[in-house]
């Protein structure tokens, strides 16, 4: 049994050593692992820089989007105003055309029932002038 006691002590020492190393940490890193860690750190820095750059671009694009949306809203408002103005002008033109049609109908009806006292319009057409050609008469010599 002395042998079993020595094995128990050895296992206890190994466990105690493993516990101490586990808590205290190990400062030895293999060179290949250190190289990989440095590569990963540099990749993280590169990706962080790219992320910051993309976030700046997103902020810039969001500002441009807001500016363009404001312009679209202004143009839509102006379009509605112009459409209302066009509609109003079309209604005015239609009412004026109706007035003109109504005012010209009674004048035409009056002109047809009564003889015209005054000529409607003076026209000064000249008849085309005809040339008289002088012919020589054989008698007068």
C-alpha positions as CSV (number, residue, x, y, z in Angstrom):
1,X,0.0,0.0,0.0
2,X,2.9,2.3,0.2
3,X,2.8,2.4,-3.5
4,X,-0.8,3.6,-3.6
5,X,0.0,6.4,-1.2
6,X,2.8,7.6,-3.4
7,X,0.6,7.6,-6.5
8,X,-2.1,9.5,-4.5
9,X,0.5,12.1,-3.5
10,X,1.8,12.4,-7.0
11,X,-1.7,12.9,-8.4
12,X,-2.3,15.5,-5.7
13,X,0.8,17.4,-6.6
14,X,0.0,17.3,-10.3
15,X,-3.5,18.6,-9.7
16,X,-2.2,21.3,-7.4
17,X,0.4,22.3,-9.9
18,X,-2.3,22.3,-12.7
19,X,-4.5,24.4,-10.5
20,X,-1.8,27.0,-9.7
21,X,-0.8,27.2,-13.4
22,X,-4.5,27.5,-14.4
23,X,-5.1,30.4,-12.0
24,X,-1.8,32.2,-12.5
25,X,-1.9,31.8,-16.3
26,X,0.8,30.7,-18.7
27,X,3.0,33.3,-20.2
28,X,4.4,31.0,-22.9
29,X,2.8,31.3,-26.3
30,X,4.2,29.4,-29.2
31,X,5.6,31.7,-32.0
32,X,3.1,30.5,-34.6
33,X,0.2,31.3,-32.2
34,X,1.7,34.7,-31.6
35,X,1.9,35.4,-35.3
36,X,-1.8,34.4,-35.8
37,X,-2.8,36.6,-32.9
38,X,-1.0,39.6,-34.4
39,X,-2.6,38.9,-37.8
40,X,-6.0,38.8,-36.2
41,X,-5.3,42.0,-34.3
42,X,-4.3,43.8,-37.5
43,X,-7.4,42.4,-39.3
44,X,-9.6,43.7,-36.5
45,X,-8.0,47.1,-36.7
46,X,-8.4,47.2,-40.5
47,X,-12.1,46.1,-40.2
48,X,-12.7,48.6,-37.5
49,X,-11.3,51.4,-39.7
50,X,-13.5,50.2,-42.6
51,X,-16.5,50.0,-40.3
52,X,-15.9,53.6,-39.2
53,X,-15.5,54.7,-42.9
54,X,-18.7,52.9,-43.9
55,X,-20.6,54.5,-40.9
56,X,-19.4,57.9,-42.1
57,X,-20.6,57.2,-45.6
58,X,-23.9,56.0,-44.2
59,X,-24.3,59.2,-42.3
60,X,-23.4,61.3,-45.3
61,X,-25.8,59.3,-47.5
62,X,-28.6,59.7,-44.9
63,X,-28.0,63.5,-45.0
64,X,-28.2,63.5,-48.8
65,X,-31.3,61.4,-48.6
66,X,-32.9,63.8,-46.2
67,X,-32.0,66.8,-48.4
68,X,-33.4,65.1,-51.5
69,X,-36.6,64.1,-49.6
70,X,-37.0,67.7,-48.6
71,X,-36.6,68.7,-52.3
72,X,-39.1,66.1,-53.4
73,X,-41.6,67.4,-50.8
74,X,-41.1,71.0,-52.0
75,X,-41.5,70.0,-55.6
76,X,-44.6,67.9,-54.8
77,X,-46.1,70.9,-52.9
78,X,-45.3,73.2,-55.8
79,X,-46.8,70.7,-58.2
80,X,-50.0,70.6,-56.2
81,X,-50.1,74.4,-56.2
82,X,-49.5,74.6,-59.9
83,X,-52.2,72.0,-60.6
84,X,-54.7,73.9,-58.5
85,X,-53.7,77.1,-60.4
86,X,-54.1,75.3,-63.8
87,X,-57.5,73.9,-62.7
88,X,-58.6,77.4,-61.6
89,X,-57.4,78.9,-64.9
90,X,-59.2,76.2,-66.9
91,X,-62.4,76.9,-65.0
92,X,-62.0,80.6,-65.7
93,X,-61.4,80.0,-69.4
94,X,-64.4,77.7,-69.6
95,X,-66.7,80.3,-67.9
96,X,-65.4,83.1,-70.1
97,X,-66.0,80.9,-73.2
98,X,-69.6,80.3,-72.0
99,X,-70.1,84.0,-71.5
100,X,-68.7,84.7,-74.9
101,X,-71.0,82.1,-76.5
102,X,-74.0,83.4,-74.6
103,X,-73.2,87.0,-75.6
104,X,-72.7,86.2,-79.2
105,X,-76.0,84.2,-79.5
106,X,-78.3,87.2,-78.8
107,X,-76.4,89.4,-81.1
108,X,-76.6,86.9,-83.9
109,X,-80.3,86.5,-83.2
110,X,-80.9,90.2,-83.3
111,X,-78.9,90.6,-86.5
112,X,-81.0,87.9,-88.2
113,X,-84.4,89.4,-87.2
114,X,-83.7,93.0,-88.1
115,X,-82.2,94.4,-91.2
116,X,-78.8,95.8,-90.5
117,X,-78.9,99.5,-90.1
118,X,-75.1,99.9,-90.2
119,X,-72.8,97.9,-92.2
120,X,-71.0,95.4,-90.1
121,X,-67.6,96.2,-91.3
122,X,-66.2,98.5,-94.0
123,X,-64.4,96.7,-96.6
124,X,-62.2,98.5,-99.0
125,X,-61.6,96.1,-101.8
126,X,-60.5,97.7,-105.0
127,X,-61.3,96.0,-108.2
128,X,-58.3,95.0,-110.1
129,X,-57.4,97.6,-112.7
130,X,-57.7,96.5,-116.2
131,X,-55.3,97.8,-118.7
132,X,-56.6,99.3,-121.8
133,X,-54.2,98.9,-124.6
134,X,-54.2,101.5,-127.2
135,X,-54.6,100.1,-130.6
136,X,-53.4,101.9,-133.7
137,X,-56.1,102.4,-136.1
138,X,-55.1,102.0,-139.7
139,X,-57.3,105.0,-140.7
140,X,-55.4,107.7,-139.0
141,X,-52.3,108.5,-140.8
